[in-house]
Amino acid sequence: MKSLDRWLLAAVAGHLFLFIERSEGISAYELIFSVIFYPGLVAWFLIKWSRNDQIIKGKSELFILLFLLFGFISIIIGNIYESDIFKGIREWMLFFPYLLYFPLRDYIVDVRRLRTILWIVLVMASLIALMSIVRYYTALGFAQYLFEIWGKRQVLEEPLYMSSVIIGISLLAAREKPRWLLFAIIVINIISLAFTFSRGYWVATVTGIGLILLLSDWKVKRRIVLWGSMILCSIIVVILLVFPNLFNAISEGILLRLTSIGYGDISFQSRLIESRTVVNLFFQSPIIGYGFGSLYSYYDLISQHHAVTWYIHNGYFFLLFKVGILGFALYFLFYLNRTYAIFSRIVSMTNGNIKSLICGLSVIPLVMLLLSFSSPQFYDRASVLVLTIVWGIAAGLKQQEAL
């Protein structure tokens, strides 16, 4: 089984190839990831089956398998609506990494393995964040005006940065070491998240940290506030050192993005039009949806033309449009049950540091639910990975009563 354990670590770390580059077609990085991920995943299930090991340990775990099965049928439904089968398969496969939940559940047999998985995520996120910061620094060049500061923003893997900040703070709350490295990782990911100029993720990150404070005892609260103050001061110093001539412009751009949230924002209005269009289409096929690979058209206020696309900002509407009420119900029966299981596990924990860590991790599925009103967390590659890891850790710990 050691070879399967090594594969699991490689599969988690292999997501780095998916985050390096985003493309409409199949990139070389995706091929590398596929070679690492899919053969090992199939081998894990076949080995478990051949040994008569129990794969499904609870009714709720069956829901994700049923969802993927219905997703396959949904490709056929999409083809009936004249969608591209290849595109349908691509959309369906976005949900496959949820299957890592099963290997992760069986892998987490002690705290050391839990920490190994989290550190892999943190290191991976920090590498992507550093690449993003370097790209932003290079893109700014001789920028002098506010619109140039915002126009060069690095909109890439925001869920990964947000989750890494929450994981890092959770590990600090649990007295994980080395603290200086955790400190640096949090600073890097916050800076990279700031340079995305993505307001929803800023709000979600602050909300997540607020929920951690709410769930923690007073000792942990003081610890988080102390580290948080040091982190904020460090972020200001780093930006001053790296962008000495643009600090005021960057700060003004961030404040402008925050204060522009509201109905008057053209981006917000455009997403409302998008949502209304999708909802109207949903009511024409509410039970089974239009299938993976299906497209729709709406008037984009930003580009001032009718856009034909598969992408839907609202994650809830995406599922309802693609797989209807049936697929939506299967997905959320798994999502909500696994999230509830985290909190039920927290109640029975006796190890203070591990309890603080899991309290922190437990807020990630909650903020993902909030974010999904404006961005598609349920199938975003980074979000799927992080959610699967959080649920897998909670399920693994439940099997280890000593923790």
N, C-alpha and C positions, 0 to 999 in steps of 0.2 A: 504493500500500500504506500510505501515511501515514494515510489515513482508517481503515484497519483497526487500525493501531497505536493511534490515538486511541480507537477503540472499545474495544480491549482494556483500556486504562487506565481508561476509564469503566466497563467491566464489573466490574473489580476494585473500584474505588471505589464502584460502585453497590451492592455488598453492604452498604454502610452502611444502606440502606433496609430490608434484611432483619433487621439487628441492632437497629434502633431499637425494634421492637415485635414480639412473638410472639403469634400468635393461631391458633385452630383453623380459622377461615375464611380467606378471601382478603382481606387488608387492602389499603388504598390504597397503603401502602408496597411491598407485594409486586407490585402492578400497575405501579408506577413502575419497580421493578427488572426486571420482565418485559419492559417496553417497551425498556429499555436492553440487556438481556442477549440475549434469544432471537433477535430479527431480525439482530443483528450476528453471532451465532454461526452462524446459517444462512448468512448472506452470506459469512462466512469460508470455510466448507466448500465452498460453491458456486463461489467465485472460485478457490480452490485446485484444485478439480476441473476447472473450465473451462480452466485454464492447464496442465493435466496435471502439476501439481506433486505431488510425493510427499507424501501425507498421513501414511501409516503407515510409519514408519522403524524397523522391527523387529517381530518377532513378538509381543513382549510388549505393544506398544501396541494390538494387535488385541484383546486380552482385555477391555479396558474397553468397547470397542464391542460385543463379543459379550455382555458382561454386560448392557449397556443393552438389547440386542435381546431377550435372555432375560427381562429385566425387563418388557418390553412383553407378552411371552407370559404372564408371571407375573400380570399384571392379569387376564387371561382365566381363569387358574387360580383366582385369588381369587374371581372372579365365580361360578365353578362351586361354590365353597364358600360362596356366598351373601354375599360381602363387597360393600361399596359400591364401585362402579367409580370414582366420583369420588375416593373416599379412596385407592383403588389408584393412580390417576394421580398424585395428590399425593405419595404415597410414592415412586413411580418417579421423579418429577421432582426429588426431593431429590438424586439422583445425577447429574443433568445437568451441574452445574458442574464435574464431573471432566473434561468435554470442553474446558474452558479450558486443559487441559494442552497440547493441540496448538498453539493460538495462542501460548501462553507459550513453548513450546519454540522456536518460530521467531522470537519477538520478542527473546529474550535473545541479542543478537549482540555485546554489549560489557558492560563492568562498569557503565557509567553506567546502562544500562537495568535491570540487575539491582538496582542501588541504588534506582532509581525505584520499582520494584514493591514492594520491602521498605519504603520510606518511606511509600508509600500505605497499606500494611497497618498500620504503626505509628501513623500519624496517625489512621486510622479507628478503631483499637482504643482510642487515647487519648481520642477524643471520646466513644465509648461508655462508657469507664471513668469519665470525668468526670461524665457523666450519671448513672451508677450511684452514684457517691459522693455527688452532690447529692441523689439520691432517698433514699439511706440516711440522710444528715444530716437531711433534712426529716422522714423517717418516724420517726426516733428521738424528735424533739420533746423531751418532758420525761421520757424513759425513765429509770428508776432501778434496775430489777431485771435480773438476768442473763437471764431468759427473754425479756424485751423486746428485749435486745440481739441475741440470736440469732434471735428471731421476725421481726425486720425485715430479715433478710439479703437481699441482692440476688443471687438465683440467675439470672444471665443472662450468656451468652456467656463462660463460664469458659475454654473452649478458646482463645478469642481473646486473653484476658489472659495466659494461660499461654504461648502461642506468642509473643506480643509481648515478654514478658520474656526468653525464650530468644533471639529474634531480636535484641533490643536488646543483650544481653550478647555475642552473637556479633559484632555490628557494633563494639562497644567493643573486643573482642579483635582485630578486624581494623583498628583505629585509624581508624574512621570518624569524620567530623566533620559537624556540630558536636557535641562530646561533651556539652556542658551540656544540649542538647536530648535526646539519647539518655538521659542521666542522669534527666532529668525524666520522660520517657516510661516508663522502667522503674519509677520510684518510683510513678507514678500507677497503672500496671497492677498492681503488687504490692499496693498498698493496696486497689484494687478487687477483686482476687482474694481478699484476706484477708476482705473484707466479704461474700463469697459464703458463707463458712464451709463450703466444699466441700473436705473432707479429701483426697479422691482427687486433686484438682487441685493441692493444696499438695504432696502427696507426689510427684506427677508433675513438678512444676516443680523441686523440689529434686533429683530423680533426673536430670532433664535437664541441670541445671547441673553435677551431679556427673559425668555422662558427657562433657560438654564439657571439664571439667578432666582427665578421664582420657585424652581423645583429643588434648589440646593439649600443646605442648612447655613447658619450664619457664618461659620468658619470658612466654608467654601465660598460664600458670597464675598467675604472680605478678601480672600485670595484672588478671586477673579477680578474684583475691582482694582486691586493693587497691580496685578499684571496688566490689566487693560489700560490703566493710566500710563504705565511704562511703554506699552506697545504704541499708543497714540502719539506720545512724545517722540518715540523713535521714528515713526512714520513721517512726521513733520520734518525731522532732521534729515532723513534719507532723501526726501523729495527736494529739500533745500540744497543738499549737496549735489544731487544728480541733475536737477533742473533749476539751477540758481536763477536763471533769467526768466523762467516761466512759472515760478511758484505762484505768483499772484494770479496769473491768467488761468492756471490749472485750478486753483482754489475757487476762482470766480465761475469757471465752467461747471464745477461740481455743484456749487450753490445754485447756479441757474437751472441745472437739471432737476435739482430737488424741488425748487420753488415753482417749476413749470408743470408739476403734476396736477392734473385736473381735466375737466371737460373741455377746456379751451385748447388743450394740447392737440395738435394735428395728428400725432401718432395715436393718441387715445381715441380720437374720432374715427380714424381709419380702421382701428381694431373693432370699434363698435359696428361699423358697416360690415366688416368681415364676419363678425359673430352673428349679426342679424341674417346675413345671407345663408350661413351654415345652418342656423336654427330652422329657417324656413324650409331648407332642403331636408333636414332631419325629419320633420313632420310628414314628409311624403314617403319616407321609408324608415319608420321608427324602430322596428323590431330587429332587423338584421343590418340596417345601414346600407351603405353603398359599396362596401368592400375596400380592402387595402388596394392602393394604387389608384383610387378614384380621385378625380379632379373637380374643381368648382371654379366659378368666376365671380369676382366682385370688383367694385370700383375702388381703386387705391388712391386716396387723397394725396398721398405723398408724391407718387409718380405721375398723378393726374391721368391715369388710363386704366382700362379694365385689365386686371391681372388674372391669369389662369394658373392655378397652383394646387398642390397637394397639401401645403403647409397651413396649419391653423394655430394661431398663437394660444388660444384657450385650449388647454389640454383636455378638459372635460368635453368640450364640443368636438374635439378631434376624435375621441373614442366614440361618441354618440353618432357622429357622421360616418365614421368608417365601419364600426362593428355593431351599431345600434344598441338598443337597451340590453339585449342578451349578452353581447360581449362586454359592455360597460359593467353589467352586474357581476359577471364572472371575475373581471379584473379587480373590482373594488371589494368583492368578498375576500379575495386574497390580501389586498392592500390593507384594508381596515383591520382584518383579523390579525395579520402579522404585526401591525402597529400596536394594536391592543395588547398583544402578547408581550411586547417590550415592557409596557407599564406594569403588567401583572407580574413580570419577572422582577422588576425593581422592588416591589413591595416585599418580596420574600428574601431579598439579598441581605446578607449580614456583613460582608466585606465592605468597609466604608469607602475605600478608594475606588474599588470596582463599581460600587453603587453610584459614586459621583460621575464616573466615566460613562456608564450606561444612561444615567439621567441626561447627560449632555448629548449622547448619540440619539436618544429618543426624540429629541426635538426636530431632527432632520426630516423624518417623514411628515411631521406637522407643517413645517415651513414649506415643504414641497407642495403640499395641498394648497397652501395660500398662493404660492408662486404660479400654480397651474392655471389660475384665472387669466394670467397674462403671458405665460410662456409654457411650452409643452414638456413638462418635467417627466411625464409618464413614459415617454419613449426617447427622451434625450439620452445619449450614450453615457455621459458622465453621471446624470441623475440615476439612471438604471443601475449602474455599477455601485454607486454609493448606497442606494436604497437596499439593494441585494445584500451588500456587506453588513449593513446595520441589522437587517432582519436575520441574516445568517448567524451573526454573532449572538443575538438574543436567543435564537433557537438552540445554538450550541451550548450556551451557558445554562440554559434550562435543563439540559441533559447532565450537567455537571453540578450536582447539588452542593458540592464542597465549596463552590465559588459564591 
